[in-house]
Amino acid sequence: MNGADTAFVLVSAFLVMLMTPGLAFFYGGMVRVKSVLNMLMMSFVSLAVVSVLWVLIGYSLTFGPDTAGLIGNLDLAALKGLSPASLTAKDGIPVFAFVLFQMMFAVLTPALMSGALADRVKFGAWTLFMTLWVTLVYFPVAHWVWAEGGWLHDLEVIDFAGGTAVHINAGIGALAAVLVVGKRIGFGREPMRPHNLPLVVLGAALLWFGWFGFNAGSALAADGSAATMALNTQVATGAAVAGWLVHERIRHGACTTLGAASGAVAGLVAITPAGASVDALGALLIGVVAGAVCCWAVALKHKLGFDDSLDVVGVHLVGGLIGTLLVGFLAVDGVSGPAQFGKQALGAFSVLAFSFTVSWLLAKLVQVTVGFRADADDETAGVDQVFHAETAYDFGAVGGSAARRRGAPVAPSGGPASATGAAGTARDDKPGSLDHKVDA
């Protein structure tokens, strides 16, 4: 066992785990007040469900003995036959460290999709869809890309840390689900701006920090590849922020905080498949292109008429395609060229086609069985109150304190579902309410 590499992989796994709550904050700040907790829960439930599923069948289906280049078998189900003394064949680290590291990738990927469906889906239906999607989409695609015998792995498609398996996969899967679920009530007519930009920036910062584990940790060793990936991750992300803000300034006349945070995520996405195969100038180019193009792409939902609530398609699908395709031309050491670009395109669009088809079928299955979309009244009232019996901000307590200072009577608060409780749902759709003003 290589102790230094083992420690490096374990710390990287911890950093990748941090990305899921970071994503929860990033998405949570972007939604309206009445959906904050639901958005956080859609990420957190992935930590619970996918962790269990990964140990039971996921690791075996992804990295178990290959079946026709498409998926592993169940020989390693419940980690059968593995022990703390088991080492990976090539890397000299405990298999359990590798299992943990890859588990965090499996946890994060479906959580990325949740932002596209914000404000309008049943929590139980989301959990069911996520479970089915990870099993039938993520596990097979991750096997294609990273496992010995996987057909894209053997084709030598470059995807160091998940441009295809994570970002293209999640981005196109989110689009398929959005097309089944439909638009939010009031989409295109009512303001649906982020309710808490400091929370968005906090989430983006946690993602940026955790992404060093995501990208550099994929080297599975504290070596030159990890160092190159870490450096290029920083360079590309900074360049993407600049690219997004310049595009935003030219098109809209301002450089926004939301744009800076979104640009950072776009750069992180785009460098993920390519960072170990390009030099610093290549990383800079990938970042600038990703920032500008993703900024342009997020507006397509209004032109094409689909409601991707938090721009998962524009950032993750488009950013993943940019990084996966550009590495075909920018890879160093004689790897790049038309042949490599062809491999990259085949990998990217194969994953795109498979994920879209299966994701649409799964979303349709959930919709016609248990119902994916929340009822119109529940969506209007707010999914936090309906599905979690809670609200993120206790505006009722603020109003109560002010009323007491003025000597006015204060209505007693009820339980979480009470109309007079914190941010009570009975007030959510009244133009004069505090909730409405914050939401808008």
C-alpha positions as CSV (number, residue, x, y, z in Angstrom):
1,M,0.0,0.0,0.0
2,N,1.2,3.5,-0.9
3,G,0.4,5.5,2.2
4,A,0.8,9.0,0.6
5,D,-1.5,8.1,-2.3
6,T,-4.0,6.6,0.0
7,A,-4.2,9.7,2.1
8,F,-4.5,11.8,-1.0
9,V,-7.4,9.8,-2.4
10,L,-9.2,9.8,1.0
11,V,-8.9,13.6,1.4
12,S,-10.0,14.0,-2.2
13,A,-13.1,11.9,-1.4
14,F,-13.9,14.1,1.5
15,L,-13.6,17.2,-0.8
16,V,-15.9,15.6,-3.3
17,M,-18.4,14.9,-0.5
18,L,-18.4,18.6,0.4
19,M,-19.4,19.4,-3.2
20,T,-23.0,18.0,-2.6
21,P,-23.8,20.4,0.3
22,G,-22.0,23.1,-1.6
23,L,-24.3,22.4,-4.6
24,A,-27.3,22.5,-2.2
25,F,-26.3,26.0,-1.1
26,F,-25.6,27.1,-4.7
27,Y,-29.0,25.9,-5.8
28,G,-30.8,26.9,-2.6
29,G,-29.8,30.5,-3.0
30,M,-31.1,30.6,-6.6
31,V,-34.6,29.5,-5.9
32,R,-37.5,31.5,-4.4
33,V,-38.1,31.6,-0.7
34,K,-40.8,29.0,-0.7
35,S,-38.6,26.3,-2.3
36,V,-35.3,26.7,-0.4
37,L,-35.5,23.7,1.9
38,N,-36.8,21.4,-0.9
39,M,-33.8,22.4,-3.0
40,L,-31.5,21.6,-0.1
41,M,-33.2,18.3,0.5
42,M,-33.0,17.2,-3.2
43,S,-29.3,17.3,-2.9
44,F,-29.0,15.9,0.6
45,V,-31.2,12.9,-0.1
46,S,-28.7,11.8,-2.8
47,L,-26.1,11.5,0.0
48,A,-28.3,9.1,1.8
49,V,-29.8,7.0,-1.0
50,V,-26.9,6.8,-3.5
51,S,-24.4,5.9,-0.7
52,V,-26.4,2.9,0.2
53,L,-27.2,1.9,-3.4
54,W,-23.5,2.3,-4.4
55,V,-22.4,-0.3,-1.8
56,L,-25.2,-2.7,-2.5
57,I,-25.0,-2.8,-6.3
58,G,-23.5,0.4,-7.8
59,Y,-19.8,-0.3,-7.3
60,S,-20.2,-3.8,-8.8
61,L,-22.3,-2.6,-11.8
62,T,-19.8,0.1,-12.5
63,F,-16.4,-1.4,-11.7
64,G,-17.2,-5.1,-11.5
65,P,-16.2,-7.7,-14.2
66,D,-17.3,-6.4,-17.6
67,T,-20.3,-7.6,-19.5
68,A,-20.0,-6.9,-23.3
69,G,-18.4,-3.5,-22.6
70,L,-21.7,-2.1,-21.4
71,I,-22.0,-2.8,-17.6
72,G,-20.4,-4.7,-14.8
73,N,-21.9,-7.8,-13.2
74,L,-23.0,-8.3,-9.6
75,D,-20.0,-10.4,-8.5
76,L,-18.9,-7.5,-6.2
77,A,-22.5,-6.7,-4.9
78,A,-22.4,-5.5,-1.3
79,L,-18.6,-5.4,-1.7
80,K,-18.4,-9.2,-1.6
81,G,-14.9,-10.5,-1.7
82,L,-13.3,-7.2,-0.8
83,S,-11.5,-6.5,2.5
84,P,-9.5,-3.7,4.1
85,A,-6.3,-5.4,2.8
86,S,-7.6,-5.4,-0.8
87,L,-5.5,-3.1,-3.0
88,T,-6.3,-1.7,-6.4
89,A,-4.4,-3.4,-9.1
90,K,-2.6,-0.4,-10.6
91,D,-2.6,2.3,-7.9
92,G,-1.5,0.6,-4.7
93,I,-4.3,2.1,-2.6
94,P,-7.0,0.2,-0.6
95,V,-10.0,-0.7,-2.7
96,F,-12.2,0.8,-0.1
97,A,-10.6,4.2,-0.6
98,F,-11.4,3.9,-4.3
99,V,-14.9,2.7,-3.5
100,L,-15.5,5.8,-1.3
101,F,-14.0,8.2,-3.8
102,Q,-16.2,6.9,-6.7
103,M,-19.2,6.8,-4.4
104,M,-19.0,10.6,-4.0
105,F,-19.1,11.0,-7.8
106,A,-22.3,8.8,-7.9
107,V,-23.8,10.9,-5.2
108,L,-23.1,14.3,-6.8
109,T,-24.2,13.4,-10.4
110,P,-28.0,13.1,-9.8
111,A,-27.9,16.0,-7.4
112,L,-26.7,18.2,-10.3
113,M,-30.0,17.4,-12.1
114,S,-32.2,18.6,-9.3
115,G,-31.7,22.3,-10.1
116,A,-33.5,21.9,-13.4
117,L,-36.7,20.7,-11.6
118,A,-36.7,23.3,-8.8
119,D,-40.0,24.5,-7.4
120,R,-42.4,22.0,-8.9
121,V,-41.8,18.3,-8.3
122,K,-42.9,15.9,-5.5
123,F,-40.1,15.1,-3.1
124,G,-40.9,11.4,-3.0
125,A,-41.2,11.2,-6.8
126,W,-37.8,12.9,-7.1
127,T,-36.3,10.4,-4.8
128,L,-37.7,7.5,-6.8
129,F,-36.6,9.0,-10.1
130,M,-33.1,9.7,-8.8
131,T,-32.8,6.0,-7.6
132,L,-33.9,4.7,-10.9
133,W,-31.7,7.1,-12.8
134,V,-28.5,6.3,-10.9
135,T,-29.1,2.6,-11.4
136,L,-30.1,2.6,-15.1
137,V,-28.2,5.6,-16.4
138,Y,-25.2,6.6,-14.2
139,F,-23.9,3.2,-13.4
140,P,-23.8,2.0,-17.0
141,V,-22.3,5.2,-18.4
142,A,-19.6,5.4,-15.7
143,H,-18.7,1.8,-16.6
144,W,-18.4,2.7,-20.3
145,V,-16.0,5.6,-19.5
146,W,-13.9,4.5,-16.5
147,A,-14.0,0.7,-16.1
148,E,-11.6,-1.8,-17.7
149,G,-13.6,-3.3,-20.6
150,G,-16.0,-0.3,-20.9
151,W,-16.3,0.5,-24.6
152,L,-15.5,4.2,-24.3
153,H,-12.6,3.4,-22.0
154,D,-11.1,0.9,-24.5
155,L,-11.7,3.4,-27.3
156,E,-9.4,5.8,-25.4
157,V,-11.9,8.6,-25.1
158,I,-10.4,11.2,-22.8
159,D,-12.5,11.9,-19.8
160,F,-10.3,12.3,-16.8
161,A,-12.9,13.2,-14.2
162,G,-16.4,13.1,-15.6
163,G,-17.2,15.4,-18.5
164,T,-19.3,12.7,-20.1
165,A,-20.2,10.4,-17.2
166,V,-21.1,13.3,-14.9
167,H,-21.8,16.5,-16.6
168,I,-23.1,15.6,-20.1
169,N,-25.0,12.7,-18.5
170,A,-26.6,14.9,-15.8
171,G,-27.3,17.8,-18.1
172,I,-29.1,15.9,-20.8
173,G,-30.9,13.8,-18.3
174,A,-32.2,17.0,-16.6
175,L,-33.4,18.3,-20.0
176,A,-35.3,15.0,-20.6
177,A,-37.0,15.2,-17.1
178,V,-37.9,18.9,-17.6
179,L,-39.6,18.1,-20.9
180,V,-41.8,15.5,-19.1
181,V,-42.5,17.6,-16.0
182,G,-43.2,20.9,-17.8
183,K,-42.8,24.5,-16.9
184,R,-43.3,26.2,-13.5
185,I,-46.5,28.1,-13.0
186,G,-45.8,31.6,-14.2
187,F,-42.6,30.8,-16.1
188,G,-41.9,33.7,-18.4
189,R,-44.5,35.9,-16.8
190,E,-43.6,36.3,-13.2
191,P,-40.2,37.2,-11.6
192,M,-38.3,34.2,-10.4
193,R,-35.0,35.7,-9.4
194,P,-32.6,34.2,-6.8
195,H,-33.7,35.0,-3.3
196,N,-30.2,34.9,-1.6
197,L,-27.2,35.7,-3.7
198,P,-24.7,35.4,-0.8
199,L,-25.9,31.8,-0.4
200,V,-25.2,31.3,-4.1
201,V,-21.7,32.6,-3.8
202,L,-21.1,30.5,-0.7
203,G,-22.2,27.4,-2.6
204,A,-20.1,28.3,-5.6
205,A,-17.0,28.7,-3.4
206,L,-17.6,25.3,-1.7
207,L,-18.0,23.8,-5.2
208,W,-14.7,25.4,-6.4
209,F,-12.9,24.2,-3.3
210,G,-14.3,20.7,-3.5
211,W,-13.6,20.4,-7.2
212,F,-9.9,20.1,-6.5
213,G,-10.6,16.8,-5.0
214,F,-13.0,15.9,-7.8
215,N,-10.4,16.7,-10.5
216,A,-7.0,16.2,-9.0
217,G,-8.2,13.2,-6.9
218,S,-9.1,11.4,-10.1
219,A,-5.3,10.8,-10.7
220,L,-5.6,8.4,-7.7
221,A,-2.1,9.4,-6.8
222,A,-0.2,12.4,-5.4
223,D,1.8,12.8,-8.6
224,G,2.4,15.1,-11.6
225,S,-1.0,14.4,-13.2
226,A,-2.8,15.5,-10.0
227,A,-0.7,18.6,-9.9
228,T,-1.4,19.4,-13.5
229,M,-5.1,18.9,-13.0
230,A,-5.2,21.1,-9.9
231,L,-3.4,23.9,-11.6
232,N,-5.5,23.7,-14.8
233,T,-8.7,23.6,-12.7
234,Q,-7.8,26.9,-11.1
235,V,-6.7,28.5,-14.4
236,A,-9.8,27.4,-16.3
237,T,-12.2,28.5,-13.6
238,G,-10.7,31.9,-13.3
239,A,-10.8,32.3,-17.1
240,A,-14.4,31.2,-17.2
241,V,-15.5,33.8,-14.7
242,A,-13.9,36.4,-16.9
243,G,-15.4,35.0,-20.1
244,W,-18.9,34.9,-18.5
245,L,-18.7,38.5,-17.1
246,V,-17.4,40.0,-20.3
247,H,-20.2,38.4,-22.3
248,E,-22.7,39.5,-19.7
249,R,-21.3,43.1,-19.8
250,I,-21.5,43.2,-23.6
251,R,-25.0,41.7,-23.8
252,H,-26.7,43.1,-20.7
253,G,-24.6,46.0,-19.5
254,A,-23.6,44.7,-16.1
255,C,-21.3,42.1,-14.4
256,T,-23.5,40.3,-11.9
257,T,-22.7,38.3,-8.8
258,L,-24.9,35.4,-10.1
259,G,-22.9,35.5,-13.4
260,A,-19.6,35.3,-11.6
261,A,-20.7,32.3,-9.6
262,S,-22.2,30.6,-12.6
263,G,-19.1,31.3,-14.7
264,A,-17.0,29.6,-12.1
265,V,-19.1,26.5,-12.2
266,A,-19.1,26.5,-16.0
267,G,-15.3,26.6,-16.0
268,L,-15.1,23.8,-13.4
269,V,-17.4,21.7,-15.6
270,A,-15.5,22.3,-18.8
271,I,-12.0,21.5,-17.4
272,T,-13.2,18.3,-15.7
273,P,-12.6,15.9,-18.7
274,A,-9.6,17.7,-20.1
275,G,-7.4,19.2,-17.3
276,A,-4.9,16.4,-17.2
277,S,-4.3,16.4,-20.9
278,V,-3.8,20.1,-21.7
279,D,-1.3,22.7,-20.7
280,A,-2.1,25.9,-18.8
281,L,-2.8,27.8,-22.1
282,G,-5.2,25.1,-23.2
283,A,-6.9,25.3,-19.8
284,L,-7.2,29.1,-20.2
285,L,-8.8,28.7,-23.6
286,I,-11.2,26.1,-22.4
287,G,-12.2,28.3,-19.5
288,V,-12.8,31.4,-21.6
289,V,-14.8,29.6,-24.2
290,A,-16.9,27.8,-21.5
291,G,-17.7,31.0,-19.7
292,A,-18.8,32.9,-22.7
293,V,-20.7,30.1,-24.5
294,C,-22.4,28.9,-21.3
295,C,-23.5,32.5,-20.6
296,W,-25.1,32.5,-24.0
297,A,-26.6,29.0,-23.7
298,V,-28.5,29.7,-20.5
299,A,-30.8,32.1,-22.4
300,L,-31.8,29.3,-24.9
301,K,-34.5,28.0,-22.5
302,H,-36.5,31.1,-23.1
303,K,-36.1,30.9,-26.9
304,L,-36.7,27.1,-27.1
305,G,-39.4,27.1,-24.5
306,F,-38.2,24.7,-21.8
307,D,-38.0,25.6,-18.1
308,D,-34.6,24.6,-16.8
309,S,-35.1,26.3,-13.5
310,L,-31.4,26.8,-12.5
311,D,-29.6,26.4,-15.8
312,V,-28.4,22.9,-15.5
313,V,-28.5,22.3,-19.2
314,G,-26.8,25.6,-20.1
315,V,-23.9,25.0,-17.7
316,H,-23.4,21.3,-17.2
317,L,-24.5,19.9,-20.6
318,V,-22.9,22.7,-22.7
319,G,-19.9,23.0,-20.4
320,G,-19.3,19.2,-20.5
321,L,-19.6,19.2,-24.3
322,I,-17.1,22.1,-24.6
323,G,-14.5,20.4,-22.4
324,T,-15.0,16.9,-23.9
325,L,-14.7,18.1,-27.5
326,L,-12.0,20.8,-27.2
327,V,-9.6,18.3,-25.6
328,G,-9.6,16.5,-28.9
329,F,-7.7,19.5,-30.3
330,L,-5.8,20.8,-27.3
331,A,-4.4,17.7,-25.7
332,V,-0.6,17.7,-25.5
333,D,2.0,15.0,-26.1
334,G,0.8,14.2,-29.6
335,V,-2.6,13.0,-28.5
336,S,-4.8,15.6,-30.2
337,G,-5.9,15.6,-33.8
338,P,-8.9,14.7,-36.0
339,A,-8.9,11.1,-34.9
340,Q,-9.0,12.0,-31.2
341,F,-11.7,14.6,-31.8
342,G,-13.7,11.9,-33.5
343,K,-13.4,9.7,-30.5
344,Q,-14.4,12.6,-28.2
345,A,-17.4,13.4,-30.3
346,L,-18.5,9.7,-30.4
347,G,-18.2,9.5,-26.6
348,A,-20.0,12.7,-25.9
349,F,-23.0,12.1,-28.3
350,S,-23.3,8.4,-27.4
351,V,-23.7,9.4,-23.7
352,L,-26.0,12.2,-24.7
353,A,-28.3,10.0,-26.8
354,F,-28.4,7.1,-24.2
355,S,-29.0,9.4,-21.2
356,F,-31.7,11.4,-22.9
357,T,-33.7,8.4,-24.0
358,V,-33.5,6.5,-20.7
359,S,-34.0,9.6,-18.6
360,W,-37.1,10.6,-20.5
361,L,-38.6,7.1,-20.2
362,L,-37.9,7.0,-16.4
363,A,-39.4,10.5,-15.9
364,K,-42.5,9.4,-17.9
365,L,-42.7,6.2,-15.8
366,V,-42.7,8.2,-12.6
367,Q,-45.1,10.7,-14.0
368,V,-47.8,8.1,-15.0
369,T,-47.4,6.0,-11.8
370,V,-46.9,8.1,-8.7
371,G,-47.0,11.5,-10.4
372,F,-43.8,13.5,-10.8
373,R,-45.3,17.0,-10.8
374,A,-46.6,18.6,-7.7
375,D,-50.3,19.7,-7.7
376,A,-50.8,23.3,-8.9
377,D,-52.1,24.4,-5.5
378,D,-49.0,22.8,-3.8
379,E,-46.6,24.5,-6.2
380,T,-48.2,27.9,-5.7
381,A,-48.2,27.5,-1.9
382,G,-44.6,26.3,-1.9
383,V,-43.1,22.9,-1.9
384,D,-41.2,23.5,1.4
385,Q,-44.4,23.8,3.4
386,V,-46.2,21.0,1.5
387,F,-43.6,18.3,1.4
388,H,-41.4,19.2,4.4
389,A,-43.7,21.1,6.8
390,E,-41.0,23.7,7.2
391,T,-39.9,27.0,5.9
392,A,-36.3,28.4,5.5
393,Y,-36.9,31.8,7.0
394,D,-39.1,32.7,10.1
395,F,-40.6,35.9,8.8
396,G,-43.5,35.4,11.2
397,A,-41.2,35.8,14.2
398,V,-39.7,39.0,12.7
399,G,-43.2,40.5,12.2
400,G,-44.2,39.3,15.7
401,S,-41.3,41.1,17.4
402,A,-42.1,44.3,15.6
403,A,-45.8,44.0,16.5
404,R,-45.0,43.5,20.2
405,R,-42.8,46.6,20.2
406,R,-45.7,48.6,18.8
407,G,-48.1,47.0,21.3
408,A,-50.2,45.3,18.6
409,P,-51.7,41.9,19.3
410,V,-49.8,38.9,17.7
411,A,-51.6,35.8,16.5
412,P,-50.4,32.6,18.1
413,S,-48.3,30.5,15.8
414,G,-49.3,27.0,15.0
415,G,-47.2,24.0,13.9
416,P,-45.1,24.0,10.7
417,A,-48.2,23.7,8.5
418,S,-50.1,26.5,10.2
419,A,-51.2,29.4,8.0
420,T,-50.0,31.8,10.7
421,G,-46.6,30.1,11.1
422,A,-43.3,31.2,9.7
423,A,-43.8,32.3,6.1
424,G,-47.2,30.7,6.2
425,T,-48.3,29.3,2.8
426,A,-51.6,31.2,3.0
427,R,-49.6,34.4,2.3
428,D,-47.3,33.2,-0.4
429,D,-49.3,34.3,-3.4
430,K,-50.6,37.7,-2.0
431,P,-48.8,40.6,-3.7
432,G,-48.5,42.6,-0.4
433,S,-46.9,39.8,1.6
434,L,-43.3,39.9,2.8
435,D,-42.7,36.5,1.1
436,H,-43.9,37.8,-2.2
437,K,-41.5,40.8,-2.0
438,V,-38.5,38.6,-1.2
439,D,-39.4,36.0,-3.8
440,A,-39.6,38.7,-6.5
